[in-house]
Amino acid sequence: MCNKNVQTNASNNPRKPVLSLILCSRNDQYMGNSLWRLQATLNYAAQMVHELAREEDVEVLVADWGSDIPLREVLELSPVAANMVSFILIPAEIARDLQKDSSFPEVFALNAAARRAGGEYIGRIDQDTLVGKRFLKYFFELYEGRRQLEVPLSSALLFANRRSIPYRFAVRCPPLDHVDKFIRLFGQLLKVWRQNPFGQNVFWTSYVGIWLLHRDLWDACGGYDERLIYYNWMETDMIIRLTQNHQVTDLGKKVAYDFYHLEHYNPRVNLFARAHGMKNPDVDLSYHPKVLKPSGENWGLNQFPLELLPSLLTDGKFNTVALDASPFRWLNFIILLLSTGARAAEDNLFLSLRLAWRFLSIWRHRSMVAWETVRGQPFISWTRLLTQLWSERRGGQIRQLKNHVPQEQKIGTEGGESA
C-alpha cells in the first residue's frame, strides 16, 4: 500500500544523537504480521523516548534489505516516530548478490546501519523487540554519570536478553496503547529468554534484547563477521572478538530485562520445526580469534553509496498501530486479555496432550523391544539382558550426539573460522 500526499519529516537537527538504535527488516510479511510488528517497535520506542523528553538524543535506523516496495512507503508511523526514524534501503540487486543462498543475511544489513549511524552509542535490536522506558532512563543515567558500571561506559560491552510477549496476544495486532498497557501490567511476569536452545547457555549467546556498545568499538572490530550470512551466533562471534580487550556486562539484570519480543512463532509448532534456513556454524567459546576485524575496511557495505532516507508522513494519519479511540477501550482491552488467555489455555492443553501421547508412544515402543529381548529367556537373566540392551542404546545415542556437529564445522576450532 503506497502512501499518497506524502511529506518527509523535518528532522535535520545538527546535534549528534547520543544513542542510535539499529535494526533490519524487509517488506515481505515474514511470519504473517511483520509490518505490524515493525510499526509497533518503532512507534513504541519513539513514545518511550518522547516520555523522557529525549527526542534529540535518540535516532532509530532501519536497514531495509532489498524490499521491492520500500518499508518507508508502507509503514504508518506516529509523528514522533517519523521524526526519529530513518531508513537505509539496500537495493534488491545488491541484496541478491550478497545474500547468496541465505534467506536474510542480517550481518550485512545491521553493519550497514551501524556504519551510517550518527550516535555515540549504537544498540542493535530486533525488528519486533519493544524497548522499554526503564532501559532508556538507565542508559542516560550511565551516560550522564549518575550511575556507574564496573568498567567505563565507553569500553563496556552491554548485552541484555529479552522477555517474550505471548503469540496469542501479538498475533491479534492490537492497538499500541493495548500493547503498552500489557507491558505495564504484566511485563515483569513475562518469561526471560536466557538459554540458547542450541547449547552453550551463557547469557550473551542467547536471545538478544539489545547489543549495545560505543561506536568506536563497532569501528574497531568492523561489526558483525559478514561471512556469517545465516542465522544464530552473530553476536556471540562479535563478543568473543571484543572480549579479548573488553568486559561483557549483563545489562538485562540491571534493567529487569526491559525488552519485549513480539512472539511470532505459533506455540503449537514444534521448536525444531521452526528452523528458517541454514544456521551459522556453532561457536567455540574458548577460542581466541586471530583477526579482530574479519570483514575488512569496507564493512557495512561502505563500498556502496547508500543514503539515509527520512520517514514519510501520510497527512498525520496513524492507523495500524494507533491508539484505541473507542470510549470502551478498557473493555476492549479486557476482552483482548480474556481471549488471549483462553487461546493460551487451549495451546497448553494441546501441548500437554501431545507430550503425553508422545511419552506413551515411546514407552509402548520400549516395552515391546524389552519384551522381545527377554521373551523365552530364563527369568534370572532378564536383568542382565535389559541392562545390556540399555547400555547399547545409550552408547548409540551418545555416538549420534557427538556426530551431530562435526568439530571442523565449529567457529574457532583447528579448521579456523568457517562461515
C-alpha positions as CSV (number, residue, x, y, z in Angstrom):
1,M,0.0,0.0,0.0
2,C,1.8,3.1,-1.2
3,N,1.2,6.3,0.6
4,K,-0.2,9.3,-1.3
5,N,0.3,13.0,-0.5
6,V,3.4,12.2,1.5
7,Q,5.8,14.6,3.1
8,T,9.2,13.9,4.5
9,N,10.0,14.5,8.2
10,A,11.7,17.7,9.0
11,S,14.3,16.3,11.3
12,N,17.6,18.0,10.2
13,N,18.9,18.7,13.7
14,P,22.6,19.3,13.6
15,R,23.0,17.9,17.1
16,K,24.5,14.4,17.1
17,P,22.4,11.8,18.9
18,V,23.7,10.0,21.9
19,L,22.1,6.7,21.1
20,S,21.4,5.1,17.7
21,L,19.0,2.1,17.8
22,I,19.6,0.0,14.7
23,L,17.5,-2.8,13.2
24,C,16.9,-4.5,9.9
25,S,13.8,-5.7,8.2
26,R,12.2,-6.4,4.8
27,N,8.7,-5.8,3.3
28,D,7.8,-9.4,2.9
29,Q,5.2,-10.1,5.7
30,Y,7.6,-12.6,7.3
31,M,5.6,-14.9,9.5
32,G,2.3,-13.1,8.9
33,N,2.4,-9.7,10.6
34,S,5.9,-8.4,10.3
35,L,4.8,-4.9,9.2
36,W,2.7,-4.6,12.3
37,R,5.5,-5.8,14.5
38,L,7.9,-3.4,12.9
39,Q,5.5,-0.5,13.3
40,A,4.8,-1.4,16.9
41,T,8.6,-1.5,17.6
42,L,9.2,1.9,16.0
43,N,6.2,3.7,17.5
44,Y,6.7,2.2,20.9
45,A,10.4,3.2,21.1
46,A,9.5,6.7,19.9
47,Q,6.8,7.0,22.6
48,M,9.1,5.9,25.3
49,V,11.8,8.4,24.2
50,H,9.2,11.1,24.0
51,E,8.0,10.5,27.5
52,L,11.6,11.0,28.7
53,A,11.9,14.2,26.5
54,R,15.0,12.6,24.8
55,E,13.9,13.1,21.1
56,E,17.1,15.0,20.3
57,D,19.3,12.3,21.9
58,V,18.0,9.2,20.1
59,E,17.7,8.1,16.5
60,V,16.4,4.9,15.0
61,L,17.9,3.4,11.8
62,V,16.1,0.7,9.8
63,A,18.1,-1.2,7.3
64,D,15.6,-2.2,4.6
65,W,17.1,-5.3,2.9
66,G,16.0,-5.5,-0.7
67,S,12.3,-4.7,-0.4
68,D,10.5,-4.4,-3.7
69,I,8.3,-1.7,-2.1
70,P,10.4,0.1,0.4
71,L,9.3,-0.1,4.0
72,R,9.3,3.7,4.4
73,E,6.5,3.8,1.9
74,V,4.2,1.4,3.7
75,L,4.8,1.9,7.4
76,E,2.3,4.0,9.4
77,L,4.4,5.9,12.0
78,S,3.3,8.3,14.6
79,P,4.6,11.9,14.1
80,V,7.1,11.4,16.9
81,A,8.4,8.2,15.3
82,A,8.5,9.7,11.9
83,N,10.8,12.4,13.2
84,M,13.1,9.9,14.8
85,V,13.3,7.0,12.3
86,S,15.4,6.9,9.2
87,F,15.9,4.2,6.6
88,I,18.8,2.7,4.6
89,L,17.5,1.0,1.5
90,I,19.8,-1.8,0.2
91,P,18.6,-2.2,-3.4
92,A,17.4,-5.7,-4.4
93,E,20.2,-6.1,-7.0
94,I,22.8,-5.6,-4.3
95,A,21.0,-7.7,-1.7
96,R,20.5,-10.7,-4.1
97,D,24.2,-10.8,-4.9
98,L,25.4,-10.6,-1.3
99,Q,23.0,-13.0,0.4
100,K,23.7,-16.0,-1.9
101,D,21.6,-18.9,-0.5
102,S,20.8,-17.1,2.7
103,S,17.2,-16.0,3.2
104,F,18.2,-12.8,5.1
105,P,21.8,-12.0,5.9
106,E,21.3,-9.8,8.9
107,V,25.1,-9.2,9.3
108,F,25.2,-7.1,6.2
109,A,22.1,-5.1,6.9
110,L,23.0,-4.4,10.6
111,N,26.5,-3.5,9.7
112,A,25.2,-1.1,7.0
113,A,23.1,0.6,9.7
114,A,25.9,0.7,12.3
115,R,28.3,2.2,9.7
116,R,26.0,5.0,9.0
117,A,24.6,5.6,12.5
118,G,25.3,9.0,14.0
119,G,25.0,8.1,17.7
120,E,27.9,8.0,20.1
121,Y,26.5,4.6,21.2
122,I,24.9,2.0,18.9
123,G,22.4,-0.6,20.1
124,R,21.2,-3.4,17.9
125,I,17.6,-4.6,18.5
126,D,15.3,-6.9,16.5
127,Q,12.6,-5.5,14.3
128,D,10.0,-6.8,16.7
129,T,11.5,-6.0,20.1
130,L,10.0,-3.2,22.1
131,V,12.5,-1.1,24.0
132,G,11.3,-0.1,27.5
133,K,11.5,3.2,29.3
134,R,13.4,1.7,32.2
135,F,16.3,0.8,30.0
136,L,16.3,4.2,28.3
137,K,16.3,6.0,31.7
138,Y,19.1,3.8,33.0
139,F,21.2,4.3,29.9
140,F,21.1,8.1,30.1
141,E,21.9,8.0,33.8
142,L,25.0,6.0,32.9
143,Y,25.9,8.4,30.1
144,E,25.5,11.4,32.3
145,G,27.5,9.9,35.2
146,R,24.6,9.5,37.6
147,R,25.2,5.7,37.6
148,Q,28.4,3.7,37.3
149,L,29.4,0.4,35.8
150,E,32.3,-1.8,36.9
151,V,34.1,-0.5,33.8
152,P,33.9,2.8,31.9
153,L,30.8,3.0,29.8
154,S,32.8,3.8,26.6
155,S,34.6,0.4,26.9
156,A,31.7,-1.7,28.1
157,L,30.0,-4.5,26.1
158,L,26.4,-4.3,27.1
159,F,24.2,-7.3,26.3
160,A,20.6,-7.9,27.5
161,N,18.3,-10.8,27.0
162,R,14.6,-10.2,26.4
163,R,11.2,-11.1,27.6
164,S,8.5,-12.5,25.3
165,I,5.0,-11.1,24.7
166,P,2.8,-14.2,24.0
167,Y,2.0,-15.2,20.5
168,R,-1.8,-15.2,21.1
169,F,-1.6,-11.5,22.1
170,A,0.8,-10.3,19.4
171,V,-0.9,-12.2,16.6
172,R,-4.0,-10.0,17.0
173,C,-2.0,-6.9,16.1
174,P,-3.6,-4.9,18.9
175,P,-3.5,-1.1,19.1
176,L,-0.4,0.4,20.6
177,D,-1.9,1.6,23.8
178,H,-3.1,-2.0,24.5
179,V,0.4,-3.2,23.9
180,D,1.6,-0.5,26.4
181,K,-1.0,-1.5,29.0
182,F,0.0,-5.2,28.6
183,I,3.7,-4.4,29.3
184,R,2.9,-2.1,32.2
185,L,0.6,-4.7,33.8
186,F,2.4,-7.9,33.0
187,G,5.9,-7.0,31.7
188,Q,7.8,-8.2,34.8
189,L,5.9,-11.5,34.8
190,L,6.9,-12.4,31.2
191,K,9.5,-15.1,30.7
192,V,13.1,-14.1,30.2
193,W,14.9,-16.0,27.5
194,R,18.4,-16.5,28.6
195,Q,19.1,-20.0,27.3
196,N,20.2,-20.8,23.8
197,P,18.3,-23.9,22.6
198,F,21.3,-25.0,20.6
199,G,23.6,-25.2,23.7
200,Q,26.4,-23.2,25.4
201,N,24.0,-21.5,27.8
202,V,25.9,-18.3,28.5
203,F,23.6,-15.3,28.6
204,W,25.3,-13.5,25.7
205,T,24.9,-16.5,23.4
206,S,21.2,-16.4,23.8
207,Y,18.2,-14.3,22.6
208,V,19.2,-10.6,22.2
209,G,17.1,-7.8,23.6
210,I,19.8,-5.3,22.9
211,W,23.5,-5.4,22.0
212,L,24.9,-2.0,22.9
213,L,28.4,-0.5,22.7
214,H,30.3,2.6,21.9
215,R,30.6,3.4,18.2
216,D,34.4,3.2,18.4
217,L,34.2,-0.4,19.4
218,W,31.9,-1.1,16.4
219,D,34.6,0.6,14.2
220,A,37.4,-1.3,15.9
221,C,36.0,-4.8,15.2
222,G,34.1,-4.0,12.0
223,G,30.8,-5.0,13.5
224,Y,29.5,-8.5,12.6
225,D,31.5,-11.0,10.7
226,E,29.9,-10.7,7.2
227,R,30.7,-14.3,6.4
228,L,28.0,-15.4,8.9
229,I,25.2,-14.8,6.5
230,Y,22.8,-17.4,8.0
231,Y,21.2,-17.2,11.5
232,N,22.4,-17.7,15.1
233,W,25.8,-16.9,16.7
234,M,26.3,-13.5,15.1
235,E,26.5,-11.6,18.4
236,T,28.5,-14.4,20.1
237,D,31.2,-14.2,17.5
238,M,31.4,-10.4,17.7
239,I,31.5,-10.5,21.5
240,I,34.3,-13.1,21.5
241,R,36.4,-10.9,19.3
242,L,35.9,-7.9,21.6
243,T,36.3,-9.7,24.9
244,Q,40.0,-10.1,24.3
245,N,40.2,-6.5,25.5
246,H,36.8,-5.6,27.0
247,Q,34.3,-7.0,29.5
248,V,30.7,-8.1,28.9
249,T,28.1,-6.6,31.2
250,D,24.8,-8.2,31.8
251,L,22.7,-5.2,31.1
252,G,19.5,-7.2,31.3
253,K,19.9,-7.8,35.0
254,K,20.4,-4.1,35.6
255,V,17.2,-3.0,33.8
256,A,15.0,-6.0,34.7
257,Y,15.1,-7.2,31.1
258,D,13.2,-4.2,29.8
259,F,12.9,-5.6,26.2
260,Y,9.9,-7.3,24.9
261,H,9.8,-9.5,21.9
262,L,6.5,-9.7,20.0
263,E,6.3,-13.5,19.6
264,H,5.5,-14.7,16.1
265,Y,6.0,-18.5,16.5
266,N,2.8,-20.5,16.9
267,P,3.3,-22.5,20.1
268,R,1.7,-25.5,18.5
269,V,4.6,-25.8,16.1
270,N,7.5,-27.9,17.3
271,L,10.6,-25.8,18.2
272,F,12.8,-27.8,15.9
273,A,10.3,-27.5,13.0
274,R,10.7,-23.7,13.2
275,A,14.2,-23.5,11.7
276,H,14.2,-21.0,9.0
277,G,17.0,-21.8,6.6
278,M,20.6,-22.7,7.3
279,K,22.3,-22.0,10.6
280,N,25.8,-20.4,11.1
281,P,28.4,-22.8,12.4
282,D,28.5,-23.2,16.2
283,V,30.9,-21.0,18.1
284,D,33.6,-22.5,20.4
285,L,33.5,-20.1,23.4
286,S,37.1,-20.9,24.3
287,Y,38.8,-19.9,21.0
288,H,40.9,-16.8,20.6
289,P,40.3,-15.2,17.2
290,K,43.5,-14.1,15.4
291,V,41.6,-11.4,13.4
292,L,39.7,-8.7,15.2
293,K,38.1,-7.2,12.0
294,P,37.3,-10.1,9.7
295,S,35.1,-8.0,7.4
296,G,37.8,-5.6,6.4
297,E,37.7,-1.8,6.0
298,N,34.6,-1.9,3.8
299,W,32.5,-3.5,6.5
300,G,28.9,-2.3,6.4
301,L,28.7,-2.0,2.6
302,N,30.9,1.0,2.7
303,Q,31.7,0.5,-1.0
304,F,28.1,1.3,-1.9
305,P,26.7,4.8,-1.9
306,L,23.7,4.1,0.4
307,E,21.7,7.0,1.6
308,L,19.9,7.8,4.8
309,L,16.3,8.4,3.9
310,P,13.7,10.1,6.2
311,S,10.4,8.6,7.1
312,L,7.3,9.5,5.3
313,L,4.2,11.0,6.9
314,T,0.7,10.4,5.5
315,D,-1.2,13.6,6.4
316,G,-0.6,12.8,10.1
317,K,-2.5,9.5,9.9
318,F,-1.6,6.9,12.4
319,N,-3.9,3.9,11.8
320,T,-2.4,0.4,12.0
321,V,-0.9,0.6,15.5
322,A,-2.9,3.7,16.6
323,L,-4.3,4.3,20.0
324,D,-7.7,2.8,20.7
325,A,-10.0,5.8,20.5
326,S,-13.1,3.9,21.5
327,P,-14.9,5.0,24.7
328,F,-14.9,1.3,25.6
329,R,-11.1,1.0,25.2
330,W,-10.6,-0.5,28.7
331,L,-13.4,-3.0,28.0
332,N,-11.8,-3.8,24.6
333,F,-8.5,-4.4,26.4
334,I,-10.1,-6.7,29.0
335,I,-11.8,-8.7,26.2
336,L,-8.5,-9.0,24.4
337,L,-6.8,-10.3,27.6
338,L,-9.6,-12.9,28.1
339,S,-9.4,-14.0,24.5
340,T,-5.6,-14.3,24.7
341,G,-5.8,-16.2,27.9
342,A,-8.4,-18.6,26.5
343,R,-6.4,-19.4,23.4
344,A,-3.2,-19.7,25.5
345,A,-5.0,-22.3,27.7
346,E,-6.0,-24.2,24.6
347,D,-2.4,-24.2,23.5
348,N,-1.2,-25.5,26.8
349,L,-3.8,-28.3,26.8
350,F,-2.8,-29.2,23.2
351,L,0.9,-29.3,24.1
352,S,0.2,-31.3,27.3
353,L,-1.8,-33.9,25.4
354,R,0.8,-34.1,22.6
355,L,3.5,-34.6,25.2
356,A,1.5,-37.3,27.0
357,W,0.8,-39.1,23.7
358,R,4.5,-38.9,22.7
359,F,5.5,-40.2,26.2
360,L,3.1,-43.1,26.0
361,S,4.2,-44.0,22.4
362,I,7.9,-44.0,23.4
363,W,7.3,-46.3,26.4
364,R,5.0,-48.5,24.4
365,H,7.8,-49.0,21.8
366,R,10.4,-49.5,24.5
367,S,8.3,-52.1,26.4
368,M,7.8,-54.0,23.1
369,V,11.5,-54.0,22.5
370,A,12.2,-55.1,26.0
371,W,9.7,-57.9,25.8
372,E,11.2,-59.2,22.6
373,T,14.6,-59.2,24.2
374,V,13.6,-61.3,27.3
375,R,10.8,-63.4,25.8
376,G,11.7,-67.1,26.0
377,Q,14.8,-66.4,28.3
378,P,15.2,-67.6,31.9
379,F,13.7,-65.1,34.3
380,I,17.0,-64.8,36.2
381,S,18.7,-63.5,33.1
382,W,16.2,-60.7,32.4
383,T,18.1,-58.1,34.5
384,R,21.4,-58.8,32.6
385,L,19.7,-58.7,29.2
386,L,17.8,-55.5,29.9
387,T,20.9,-53.8,31.3
388,Q,22.9,-54.8,28.2
389,L,20.1,-53.5,25.9
390,W,20.0,-50.2,27.8
391,S,23.8,-49.9,27.5
392,E,23.8,-50.5,23.8
393,R,21.0,-47.9,23.2
394,R,22.8,-45.4,25.4
395,G,26.1,-45.8,23.6
396,G,24.4,-45.3,20.2
397,Q,22.7,-42.1,21.4
398,I,26.0,-40.7,22.6
399,R,27.7,-41.5,19.4
400,Q,24.9,-39.9,17.4
401,L,25.1,-36.8,19.6
402,K,28.9,-36.4,19.1
403,N,28.5,-36.8,15.3
404,H,25.7,-34.2,15.1
405,V,28.0,-31.2,14.8
406,P,31.5,-32.1,13.4
407,Q,34.3,-30.3,15.1
408,E,35.6,-28.8,11.8
409,Q,32.2,-27.0,11.4
410,K,32.7,-25.0,14.6
411,I,34.0,-21.5,14.6
412,G,37.3,-21.3,16.5
413,T,38.4,-25.0,16.1
414,E,41.5,-26.0,14.3
415,G,39.7,-25.7,11.0
416,G,39.5,-21.9,11.6
417,E,36.5,-19.6,11.2
418,S,34.2,-21.3,8.7
419,A,31.2,-19.4,7.5
